[in-house]
Amino acid sequence: MSLARFKEKLETDPRLRGNVTFRYTIPAAPGKYQPIPDFVPQELRALLQNRGITQLYSHQAQSLQAVHAGRDIVVVTPTASGKTLCYNLPVIQALLENEETRALYLFPTKALAQDQVAELMAWSDELGGRIKTYTYDGDTPGDARKAIRSAGSIVVTNPDMLHAGILPHHTKWIRLFENLRYVVIDELHTYRGVFGSHVANVLRRLHRICEFYGSKPQFICTSATIANPAEHGQALIGRPVTVIDDNGSPRGPREIIFYNPPVVNQPLGIRRSALLEAKTIAHELIAAKVPTIIFTRSRLNTEVLVTYLRESFHRLGDTAAKIRGYRGGYLPSQRRQIERDLREGKVLGVVSTNALELGIDIGTLEAVVLTGYPGTIASTWQQIGRAGRSSGESLAVLVANSSPINQFMVQNPDYFLEKGAEFARINPNNLYILVSHLKCAAFELPFRVGERFGDIDPEEILEYLEEEMVLRRVQDRWYWMSENYPAVDISLRSASADNFVIIDTTDGKTTVIGEVDRFSAPMLIHEGAIYIHESQPYHIDQLDWERQKAYARQVETDYFTDANLAVELKVLDVSATNKLPYATLSWGEVMVTAKTHMYKKIKFHTHENVGWGEISLPEQELHTTAYWFSVPHAIQETMDRDALQSALLGASHVLGNIASLELMCEPADLGVTAQVKSPFTGAPTVFIYDRYPGGVGFSEQLFAAHHRLMDRAYSLVSKCPCPSGCPSCVGPADEVGPQGKEYVLRLLEEVMGSGAQKQAAPISAERNA
Amino acid sequence: MELKSKLRQFLPKETPKKAPPQRTVPDLRPILGGEEVETPWGPCHVVEQDFPLDHSWGNLQLGEAASVVYPEGLARVGLDELPHFDLARTLFLDTETTGLAGGTGTYAFLVGTGRFVDGRFVVKQFLMRDYNEEVALLYCLEQELRNSQTIVSFNGKTFDIPLLRTRFAMTRMSFLGVEQHSQIDLLHLARRLWRSKLASCSLTSLEENVLGFTRSGDIPGFEIPQRYFLFLQSGNGLLLRDILEHNAYDIISMAVLMGVINARGMYTPADCTCPWEAEALGGIYAGAGRITSALAFLERALCLAQDKEQQVRLLRTAALLHKRHKHYAAAAELWHKLLSLAEDDLMAHEELAKHYEHREKDFAAADQMTRRALAIALRQRSPKVPELEHRLRRITNRRQRVG
């Protein structure tokens, strides 16, 4: 009833109506049920019965069958489909049969781990405390650790702790490793890119340790919808997996609405703030008594939105505390309180960061408002899935912002609906990552000659480490020969081990407010730079290059800085080349050299140049992989050098964004550079390189997706309503020139072959089909 | 591109290249003495040295450690329990390791042990000449451990023992290891006795300040791992000589130090010649609830103390101890004594104010003390001010009512 009220408003209010670009209703689906398998013991059935469960969803039953048959599984079903039962039931059953059994649960975040422990505690209570579940993370007090090591039946932790705290001390965990029967990995899709590549190696190390203690645990994984769960699961755990993806849980009808805020600055292509539009929409929903969750992309925005919403209700004289903020770091008891208040109608609006996107259960919500595209389709579905958990109608509104990726999504809803999900990619054999983890592995246990590490034979790298005197070979083994504890130097999360930290020194504070990788440091945190953190400008007073620290101070400025980066890219080795009629594309190894000489001070809003400064920092070298394509020579007949330069600049802008969309990564994970006449190809060439040393497999993937990239870039630029380029497509006109947009389209047409628009459809269909 | 050349390019070298690693096990007998010992798990190198009991060690002799009566003194200084202590079944133990980081990749390449046997002190050092001799080393160590009930170490509870536990576990063999032994960690005991006297309670500092000697030419601990790695690469046994000597020194010093600590534990107040030791013993007895002894040691410390700061501290400790045991008059006397040394002491004034108000019911004196305390507290911007003001009001009230 109340949702209907909102929808009516949406259709009649002229201010809202015009901004809705897409509406689509996913029909309701009935539940598919199967009996609880015979092998589930009576004791456990009774517990299920207490919870009102007398039969299982089909995917739950299938999961139990597969685990019972000894297979490693990945369960891929939507949010709120009862995934936790798929792993908790086999684990609890195994524990009831033999109390020495051990299980290891890995969650990507501490909050998720704590939630899971709360649920397991409830099971344990009903079983008279027979299941001892503990979280083991950085917050676990020292005196509790000993008990957990020997007595914890289920150890709940995160990959970082497994990497740096558990595996290097495996002798303290003998009971766990000797009896390890199940490893549960929740939210498998979050382990992708650099992080996933690291985690895959941590799991290779886990396999080695288990083998040492004579156990061979089975893996039970769950994942949000990704396009390649079997491949990704296998890449991550190093063994073939059985995918269970036939969702048996019932769901009500769900409407999805795309909402594009109006353009407020035509030349700059800037749209009205997504946050303010989301506020308006959330206000209408809450006023219509619809329990609503609003996702924002930062903590700060969460706080801001809570304030705005409260204010707007106060102005209407409605002062009841109906809006709550909700972010990572809340205690389970605080969360339970919010859930209770939601159920009782005391809270109608919850504003959250994406902490909630991962499987934390917050209760019954009918509507979701997404402030900006969350970055991946998988995340979008997870956030959408927060509303309408069981049955009944629900609604999701995606409010786009001005970024190219957001604009692409609202312009191409089919992409969202048809593609369904991204491919999760990892490259566990990235040399940097692999070498790091081989060191950790050798620290944990000497390597035997002939021993494999995942799917590789590490002999050559071990020999290298031996020559570097990090390892020592004696007879048929390599031993760790260093004082260091290698795991502490390797962070699974950050792109590279040597990040620079930014320290806020305002008013005598010394608070770390951010990190940038070494390669970006000269651009972003040179002395004199304005570094913007959560909308607050900071002036970089000092950059200590040796110690990798930048000292910053909060300032009020009317300008920002833009460093001039001179990038040179040299092709070292070509891994594959594809000669198309109109373009030649390749991927391979490259050396990127970057040097910043000076920076400009640019006034906000007017973009006037109000000053400049010199930068004298060392040249940066990055050995990585890149994908590149060259533009046919013919283009030079119709475009002069300036036009071509403008076209390449604009194409770089749009392709960088489109590529990050394809790869499920942040735009900052990629670098794009173009050469008017590349010394390597001899033609105008665009390079997209991986910003992680050695590459994590992005280039090969982009090489394979070439047609789709061109097609989407063309679609984004041609559909953008701006007259001559804006940040949402090819970049602002004052950067790419007044005809930049036109030139970019011509360049893309040349690369795709003339009549590209007609050809585009079948090419893009090839993979989606 | 070749993998090796990629590796070179990707990963900048941390160390310049050195000579190719040595692969044959060197014969260390001519350089280090000792012998190669065969075990079921292969050989390792063992160096055994005997020291007579009259061997002097700083101001002391080794034999002094053997002739004291254990473990009463040790127990008094701070051990919870020492069942069946038997010096003949006590093993002094110290490891030299490939690092301090801990974890499964840190190896104990040299384990030194010491034991009093038939009027001698025998130091046995087990050395792995390469990684593949680790099991043999642990096998030899196991034989020593089987003949022992108690392990004496210096910081071993935190470092050496957990490390050896890991090393034994890594073999996956049924070694008994270090699990059945009671532990004496001399660092913990030394800290209780000398923490306030010495800036550092490291073994070298204790040697200089308690045992009375300074090592010369000793290899600094942090150089040991690199020195061992150099030995592995070069096979040059001379590199190990300093390490073995360092390790033997540690073991002998531990044996002598244990005797000293035990003797201190048996001290009467009159035995004390050092005010800090007397104070430390007073604190130890107070902690154990032995108030009479504690006060006697504190009194002795007060006699010996030259330093005003220490005197004030001793008076305060003793006064609080008296108060806790309801010796109010004695406490008040000490607070007065304290005020004669430090007239601005806030606590003494406060305590005396309480004493006059609650015990003596002398409200005039209480009033005066509280006013003085308040003046000091205001000067010091102490958070006690409101509390003292409250006290003053109450005392004024009580005076009026009585008056």
HADDOCK unambig.tbl for C-alpha pairs under 7 A between the chains (distance, minus, plus):
assign (segid A and resid 168 and name CA) (segid B and resid 103 and name CA) 5.42 0.50 0.50
assign (segid A and resid 168 and name CA) (segid B and resid 104 and name CA) 5.82 0.50 0.50
assign (segid A and resid 169 and name CA) (segid B and resid 103 and name CA) 4.90 0.50 0.50
assign (segid A and resid 169 and name CA) (segid B and resid 104 and name CA) 5.77 0.50 0.50
assign (segid A and resid 171 and name CA) (segid B and resid 166 and name CA) 5.71 0.50 0.50
assign (segid A and resid 171 and name CA) (segid B and resid 169 and name CA) 6.08 0.50 0.50
assign (segid A and resid 171 and name CA) (segid B and resid 170 and name CA) 6.79 0.50 0.50
assign (segid A and resid 443 and name CA) (segid B and resid 104 and name CA) 6.43 0.50 0.50
assign (segid A and resid 443 and name CA) (segid B and resid 105 and name CA) 4.26 0.50 0.50
assign (segid A and resid 444 and name CA) (segid B and resid 104 and name CA) 5.27 0.50 0.50
assign (segid A and resid 444 and name CA) (segid B and resid 105 and name CA) 5.64 0.50 0.50
assign (segid A and resid 464 and name CA) (segid B and resid 4 and name CA) 6.93 0.50 0.50
assign (segid A and resid 468 and name CA) (segid B and resid 15 and name CA) 6.93 0.50 0.50
assign (segid A and resid 468 and name CA) (segid B and resid 17 and name CA) 6.99 0.50 0.50
assign (segid A and resid 474 and name CA) (segid B and resid 131 and name CA) 6.99 0.50 0.50
assign (segid A and resid 474 and name CA) (segid B and resid 132 and name CA) 6.65 0.50 0.50
assign (segid A and resid 480 and name CA) (segid B and resid 105 and name CA) 6.07 0.50 0.50
assign (segid A and resid 481 and name CA) (segid B and resid 229 and name CA) 6.98 0.50 0.50
assign (segid A and resid 482 and name CA) (segid B and resid 98 and name CA) 6.95 0.50 0.50
assign (segid A and resid 483 and name CA) (segid B and resid 98 and name CA) 5.73 0.50 0.50
assign (segid A and resid 483 and name CA) (segid B and resid 99 and name CA) 4.29 0.50 0.50
assign (segid A and resid 483 and name CA) (segid B and resid 100 and name CA) 7.00 0.50 0.50
assign (segid A and resid 483 and name CA) (segid B and resid 101 and name CA) 7.00 0.50 0.50
assign (segid A and resid 483 and name CA) (segid B and resid 225 and name CA) 6.65 0.50 0.50
assign (segid A and resid 484 and name CA) (segid B and resid 101 and name CA) 6.57 0.50 0.50
assign (segid A and resid 485 and name CA) (segid B and resid 101 and name CA) 5.90 0.50 0.50
assign (segid A and resid 623 and name CA) (segid B and resid 10 and name CA) 6.82 0.50 0.50
